[in-house]
Amino acid sequence: MNNFKGKKILITGGTGSLGQALTKRLLEEDVEVIRIFSRNENKQVTMEQKFQNKKLRFLIGDIRDITRLQRAMEGIDIVFHAAALKHVPVVEYNPFEAINTNVIGSQNVIDACLHESVEIAVAVGTDKAVSPLNTYGATKLLMERLFVTASNYLDNQKHKTKFIALRYGNVLGSSGSVIPKFINQIKENKKITITEPSMTRFSITMDEALDFILNSTKIGKGSEIFIPKLKAYTVGDIADALHSILENTGKEKITVRQGEKYHETLINLDEMRTTLEADSFYMIKQQEITDEEINEKYSSMKRVNLKESYSSDKVEKISIEGLKNMLSNSDLI
């Protein structure tokens, strides 16, 4: 795929922070139409009023309903699958609801894409899917597996859909991430609540995430997992940066949430043998790949040179000054 001009797009979970940012970027790419598929009526009305663009269509529906998905995908070229239950404590308390949405719902997306001969389907994943500790991570691992193995069961003469998956950490300031919570606590003159200051998280801005999503969609050939090359930060440094920018309201140590990791991993050691890399991203194949296949299909990539897992505690850290600049230039403060 060379570009998105004239393409018909569907975004599941399109009223979320990622969905809205992706919609804005795709409109700049001169797509023909974007269908926003989600189940929250109020968010759709708010988003429609915000964008006021005739290329947008708003469809109420749930990815648990395959019949509705098939109708929504009629004539669609590209599907971005971002719908999910993702708040870790909520998912821990309602595990089977997360299975219904994140796993069964994702399989419904796959089946609907095949039924409607969608060109490419992109599943937006998470670092929590790697060696998962919590139910959310486990369901997103299964979503990822469903997408990258979907082609195992396809008749290439009947189905043209390419399925790829993406992995990255929390987008800076996205819903459910720690930064908006810290900002609200400071503005309410409360102490920042921290489980462990030395906890690390990968850092990716919304613009970086959008560049990564669109680039992966263009180059994906099917059955790959794409991972961006990222820096990381400690939770303590983020708190100090926000205190420096806003006001120092102090810190309060709290217990670690159920299912919460100290560090996040984007590629584990067992995945290294099938991982390739380019300048700005890694790519995982599901099976061993020969040098000949690399030269033929992925000539701009090479085998990884990593000797340990690609984890947030092992990559370069952003300094407090760097975090202050990043936060100050964002729309969060």
C-alpha positions in Angstrom: 0.0 0.0 0.0 1.4 3.4 -1.0 -1.0 5.8 0.5 -4.5 6.2 2.0 -5.9 8.6 -0.6 -9.4 7.5 -1.6 -9.5 4.6 0.9 -12.6 3.7 2.9 -11.7 3.3 6.5 -13.4 1.8 9.6 -12.1 2.3 13.1 -13.5 0.1 15.9 -13.5 2.0 19.2 -13.2 5.2 17.1 -14.4 7.6 19.7 -11.4 6.9 22.1 -8.4 9.2 22.3 -6.5 7.1 19.7 -9.5 6.8 17.4 -10.1 10.5 17.4 -6.4 11.3 16.7 -6.2 8.7 14.0 -9.4 10.1 12.4 -7.8 13.6 12.3 -4.6 12.2 10.7 -6.5 10.1 8.1 -8.6 13.1 7.1 -5.3 14.8 6.2 -4.5 11.8 4.0 -7.6 12.5 1.8 -9.4 9.3 2.5 -12.9 8.9 1.0 -14.8 8.0 4.2 -14.1 7.0 7.8 -16.7 5.0 9.7 -16.5 5.3 13.4 -17.8 2.1 15.0 -18.4 2.2 18.8 -21.1 1.6 21.4 -21.1 5.0 23.2 -23.8 7.2 21.8 -22.8 10.3 23.7 -19.2 10.1 22.7 -20.2 9.7 19.0 -22.4 12.9 19.2 -19.6 14.8 20.9 -17.0 13.6 18.3 -19.4 14.4 15.4 -19.8 18.0 16.7 -16.1 18.3 17.2 -15.1 17.3 13.7 -18.1 18.4 11.6 -16.7 16.6 8.6 -18.9 15.1 5.9 -16.4 12.2 5.4 -17.2 10.8 8.8 -20.0 8.2 9.4 -21.0 7.2 13.0 -22.2 3.7 13.5 -23.5 2.5 16.9 -22.5 -1.1 17.5 -20.5 -3.6 19.5 -17.7 -5.8 18.2 -19.4 -8.7 20.1 -22.1 -8.5 17.4 -20.7 -9.9 14.2 -23.8 -9.2 12.1 -23.5 -5.5 12.9 -19.8 -5.6 12.1 -20.4 -7.1 8.7 -22.9 -4.4 7.8 -20.5 -1.7 9.0 -17.6 -3.1 6.9 -19.5 -3.2 3.6 -17.2 -1.7 1.0 -14.4 -0.9 3.5 -10.7 -1.1 2.5 -8.9 -0.8 5.8 -9.9 -1.6 9.4 -8.2 -0.3 12.4 -9.2 -2.4 15.4 -8.8 -0.3 18.6 -11.9 -1.3 20.5 -11.1 -3.0 23.8 -11.8 -3.2 27.5 -8.4 -1.9 28.8 -8.5 -0.6 32.4 -6.5 -3.2 34.3 -8.5 -3.2 37.6 -11.8 -3.2 35.8 -10.8 -6.2 33.6 -9.4 -8.0 36.7 -12.9 -7.6 38.3 -14.8 -8.6 35.1 -12.5 -11.1 33.4 -15.0 -12.8 31.2 -16.4 -9.6 29.9 -12.9 -8.7 28.7 -12.8 -12.1 27.0 -16.1 -11.4 25.3 -14.8 -8.1 24.0 -11.1 -8.4 23.6 -10.9 -12.0 22.4 -14.3 -13.1 20.9 -14.9 -9.5 19.7 -11.5 -9.5 17.9 -12.3 -12.8 16.2 -15.6 -11.3 15.1 -13.6 -8.4 13.5 -11.4 -10.9 11.7 -14.4 -12.9 10.4 -16.2 -9.7 9.3 -13.1 -8.6 7.4 -12.9 -11.9 5.6 -16.6 -11.8 4.8 -16.4 -8.3 3.3 -13.0 -8.8 1.6 -11.3 -5.9 3.5 -7.8 -5.1 2.1 -5.9 -4.9 5.4 -6.9 -5.2 9.1 -4.6 -3.6 11.8 -5.0 -4.7 15.5 -3.8 -2.1 18.0 -2.1 -4.0 20.8 -0.1 -3.3 24.0 3.1 -4.2 25.7 1.0 -5.9 28.4 0.4 -8.7 25.9 4.1 -9.8 26.3 4.5 -12.4 29.1 1.2 -11.2 30.5 0.7 -10.8 34.3 -2.9 -9.6 34.2 -6.1 -10.6 32.5 -6.0 -7.6 30.2 -2.6 -8.5 28.9 -3.7 -12.1 28.4 -6.7 -11.1 26.4 -4.6 -8.7 24.2 -2.1 -11.5 23.7 -4.9 -13.7 22.4 -6.2 -10.8 20.2 -2.7 -10.5 18.8 -2.4 -14.2 18.1 -5.8 -14.3 16.4 -4.7 -11.6 14.0 -1.2 -12.9 13.1 -2.4 -16.5 12.6 -5.6 -15.7 10.7 -3.9 -16.3 7.4 -3.1 -19.9 8.4 -6.7 -20.8 7.7 -7.3 -18.7 4.5 -7.8 -19.7 1.0 -5.7 -17.1 -0.8 -7.9 -17.5 -3.9 -11.0 -16.5 -1.9 -9.7 -14.1 0.7 -7.4 -11.1 0.2 -7.3 -9.6 3.7 -3.8 -9.0 5.3 -3.8 -9.1 9.1 -1.1 -7.4 11.1 -0.7 -6.5 14.8 0.9 -3.6 16.6 2.5 -3.4 20.0 3.5 -0.3 22.0 3.1 1.2 25.4 0.6 3.7 26.8 0.4 6.8 24.6 1.4 9.9 26.6 -1.6 11.2 28.4 -4.1 8.6 27.0 -7.1 7.5 28.9 -6.1 5.3 31.8 -2.5 6.3 31.8 -0.8 7.8 34.9 0.0 11.3 33.7 -3.5 12.7 33.5 -4.1 11.2 37.0 -1.0 12.9 38.4 -2.0 16.3 36.8 -5.5 16.1 38.3 -4.0 15.3 41.7 -1.7 18.3 41.5 -4.4 20.7 40.3 -6.6 19.5 43.2 -3.7 20.2 45.6 -3.4 16.6 46.5 -0.3 14.4 46.9 0.7 12.4 43.8 0.0 8.7 44.6 2.9 6.5 43.5 3.2 2.7 43.9 6.9 2.6 43.2 9.0 5.5 41.9 11.5 3.2 40.1 8.8 1.6 38.0 9.5 2.2 34.3 7.2 2.7 31.3 7.8 3.1 27.6 7.2 6.6 26.2 5.4 7.3 23.0 3.5 10.5 22.0 0.3 10.5 20.1 2.0 11.8 16.9 4.7 9.1 17.2 2.0 6.5 17.6 0.1 7.7 14.6 3.2 7.7 12.4 4.0 4.2 13.6 0.4 2.9 12.9 0.2 4.4 9.4 3.8 3.3 8.4 3.1 -0.2 9.6 -0.1 -0.3 7.7 1.7 0.7 4.5 4.5 -1.9 4.8 2.7 -4.8 6.4 2.5 -7.9 4.2 0.4 -9.9 6.6 1.0 -12.0 9.8 3.6 -9.6 11.3 3.8 -7.9 14.7 5.3 -4.4 14.5 6.9 -2.7 17.5 8.4 0.8 17.6 11.8 1.6 19.0 11.2 3.7 22.1 12.8 5.4 25.1 11.4 5.0 28.6 10.9 6.9 31.8 10.5 6.2 35.5 7.2 7.0 37.3 9.2 8.9 39.9 10.8 11.1 37.2 7.4 11.9 35.6 6.1 13.0 39.1 9.1 15.2 39.6 8.8 16.7 36.1 5.1 17.5 36.7 5.8 19.0 40.2 8.5 21.2 38.6 6.1 22.4 35.9 3.0 22.9 38.0 3.3 22.8 41.8 5.0 20.5 44.3 2.1 19.0 46.2 4.2 16.0 47.6 4.0 12.3 47.0 2.2 9.4 48.8 3.3 5.8 48.4 0.4 3.3 47.8 0.3 -0.4 47.2 0.8 -1.9 43.8 -2.4 -2.5 41.9 -3.4 -6.1 41.2 -1.9 -7.2 37.9 0.5 -4.2 37.6 4.0 -4.8 36.3 7.1 -3.0 37.6 8.5 -2.8 34.0 7.0 -3.3 30.6 8.3 -5.6 27.9 7.7 -5.2 24.2 9.8 -8.2 23.0 10.7 -11.2 25.2 13.8 -13.3 24.7 11.9 -16.2 23.1 10.7 -13.9 20.3 14.2 -12.7 19.4 14.9 -15.5 17.0 12.1 -14.5 14.7 12.5 -10.7 15.1 13.8 -8.3 12.4 14.6 -4.6 12.8 14.7 -1.4 10.8 15.9 2.0 11.8 12.7 2.9 13.8 10.9 -0.3 14.5 11.1 -4.1 15.1 9.0 -6.7 13.4 8.2 -10.2 14.7 7.4 -13.1 12.3 5.6 -16.1 13.7 8.0 -18.6 12.2 11.7 -18.9 11.5 12.7 -16.9 8.5 15.6 -17.6 6.2 18.1 -15.1 4.9 16.7 -15.6 1.4 13.2 -14.7 2.6 14.5 -11.6 4.3 16.2 -10.5 1.1 13.1 -11.2 -0.9 10.4 -9.8 1.4 12.1 -7.5 3.9 15.2 -6.3 2.1 15.4 -3.1 4.2 15.5 -5.1 7.5 18.0 -7.2 9.3 18.0 -9.7 12.2 18.0 -8.2 15.6 21.1 -7.6 17.6 19.4 -7.6 21.0 21.0 -9.9 23.7 18.2 -9.4 26.3 14.5 -8.7 26.3 13.3 -5.3 24.9 12.1 -4.0 28.3 11.4 -0.5 29.7 14.1 -0.9 32.4 16.8 -1.7 29.8 16.3 1.0 27.2 17.5 4.6 27.3 15.7 6.8 29.9 14.4 10.2 29.2 15.8 12.8 31.6 13.6 14.9 33.9 14.4 18.0 31.7 13.5 16.0 28.6 10.2 15.0 30.3 9.5 18.6 31.2 10.0 19.7 27.6 7.8 16.8 26.3 5.0 17.6 28.8 5.2 21.3 28.2 4.9 20.8 24.4 1.9 18.5 24.8 -1.8 19.5 25.3 -1.9 17.9 28.7 -0.7 20.8 30.9 
